[in-house]
Amino acid sequence: YLLRIRIKLTKAQNNYCYSSKIRFNMFDDLADIVRFHRKKSGLTQADLAKLAGIGKAAVYDLEHRTKSTRIDTIQKVLRVLNITVKLDSPIMHSYQELKDEASKGIRSKD
């Protein structure tokens, strides 16, 4: 389960910006990434849970590598922390070309 992600965190009150491109094992490093961003944002687990509209236990589980964490829960947490996930693979360019062609086809019918 390797994904390439682009992380961007902006904290307006002190103009803090962190951006990098890293490769991670989804369940091992995701927990560390979420914890790092939560702490840099000055949030407690309870604060993050409230902002994401989830229970505090869900944040705890995510930060402690519980593999049963639901994808919608992960998405809510990542959205609050301003973390974006970019899926990448050796053939992703082919998918993007197909998607672009389909998009052109829809526009030409209008």
C-alpha positions in Angstrom: 0.0 0.0 0.0 2.4 2.7 -1.1 1.0 6.0 -2.2 2.7 9.3 -3.1 1.1 12.3 -1.4 1.6 16.0 -1.4 1.2 17.6 1.9 0.5 21.2 2.4 -0.3 22.8 5.8 -0.9 26.5 6.1 -1.4 28.2 9.5 -2.6 31.7 8.9 -1.8 33.1 12.4 2.0 32.7 12.0 2.3 32.2 8.2 3.6 28.7 8.8 3.7 26.6 5.6 5.0 23.0 5.3 5.1 21.4 1.9 6.8 18.2 0.8 6.4 15.2 -1.4 6.9 11.9 0.4 6.4 8.2 -0.1 4.8 6.3 2.8 3.4 3.0 3.9 -0.2 4.0 4.4 -0.9 2.6 7.8 2.5 3.2 9.4 3.3 6.7 8.3 -0.3 8.1 8.0 -0.6 8.0 11.8 2.7 10.0 12.2 1.7 12.5 9.5 -1.7 13.1 11.1 -0.2 13.5 14.6 2.6 15.8 13.3 0.1 18.1 11.5 -2.3 18.1 14.4 0.4 19.1 16.9 1.8 21.8 14.5 -1.7 23.2 14.2 -1.9 23.4 18.0 -4.9 21.0 18.2 -5.7 18.3 20.7 -7.2 15.1 19.6 -10.5 16.3 21.0 -10.2 19.6 19.0 -9.4 17.7 15.8 -12.3 15.3 16.4 -14.7 18.2 16.9 -13.6 20.0 13.8 -13.8 16.9 11.7 -17.2 15.9 13.1 -16.0 12.5 14.4 -15.4 11.0 17.8 -12.1 11.5 19.8 -11.6 7.7 19.8 -11.5 7.8 15.9 -8.6 10.3 16.0 -6.8 8.2 18.7 -7.3 5.1 16.5 -6.0 6.8 13.4 -2.9 8.1 15.3 -2.3 4.6 16.8 -2.4 2.8 13.4 -5.7 1.0 13.8 -6.2 -0.5 10.4 -10.0 -0.6 10.7 -10.3 3.2 10.5 -12.9 4.0 7.9 -11.8 5.9 4.8 -14.5 8.6 5.3 -13.1 9.2 8.8 -9.6 9.5 7.3 -10.9 12.0 4.7 -12.5 14.2 7.3 -9.3 14.3 9.4 -7.2 15.1 6.3 -9.5 17.8 5.2 -9.4 19.6 8.6 -5.6 19.4 8.6 -5.4 20.6 4.9 -3.6 17.4 3.8 -4.3 16.3 0.3 -3.7 12.8 -1.1 -2.5 12.4 -4.7 -2.8 8.9 -6.1 0.1 7.9 -8.3 1.2 4.9 -10.2 3.4 4.0 -13.1 0.4 4.1 -15.5 -1.5 7.1 -13.9 -0.6 9.2 -17.0 -2.7 6.8 -19.1 -5.7 7.2 -16.8 -5.3 11.0 -16.9 -5.2 10.9 -20.7 -8.3 8.8 -20.8 -10.1 11.1 -18.4 -9.0 14.2 -20.4 -10.3 12.6 -23.6 -13.6 11.8 -22.0 -13.9 15.4 -20.7 -13.2 16.8 -24.2 -15.9 14.5 -25.6 -18.5 15.8 -23.1 -17.6 19.4 -23.9 -17.8 18.9 -27.7 -21.3 17.7 -27.4 -22.5 20.9 -25.7 
